[in-house]
Amino acid sequence: MKLQNSRIRIFVLIGVLFLGVFSVYAETAEEYFKSGYAYYNQGDFSKAISDCTKAIEINPNLADAYNNRGVAYYGEKEYDKAWADVHKVEKLGQAVNPEFLKMLKEASERDK
């Protein structure tokens, strides 16, 4: 019985340590969104897209993350993906910057 209790304690301890380490590396949707924004401002569109995508995976209703990812896709000349994110932003009830829409329409040679 003593050996079994020791094993249970060890198992619980390992579980607590694992959860503690995991939570140190976990980031919120807002943190990924901010990081993506910073990467965009540095001109690193690929990392901006990656972090905005992580933010969206955590919070699929974060319209700002779709918006910024769409702008980063525009920077990468991936216009279809930019349009998809524009449509998602609008579906979530947020307005898209009209100047950005104008630029995307001109670059992609389409209206929506």
Protein Blocks (a to p, Z undefined) as FASTA:
>chain_A
ZZmmmmmmmmmmmmmmmmmmmmmmpccfklmmmmmmmmmmnopaklmmmmmmmmmmmmmm
lmklmmmmmmmmmmnopaklmmmmmmmmmmnopacdfklmmmmmmmnopaZZ
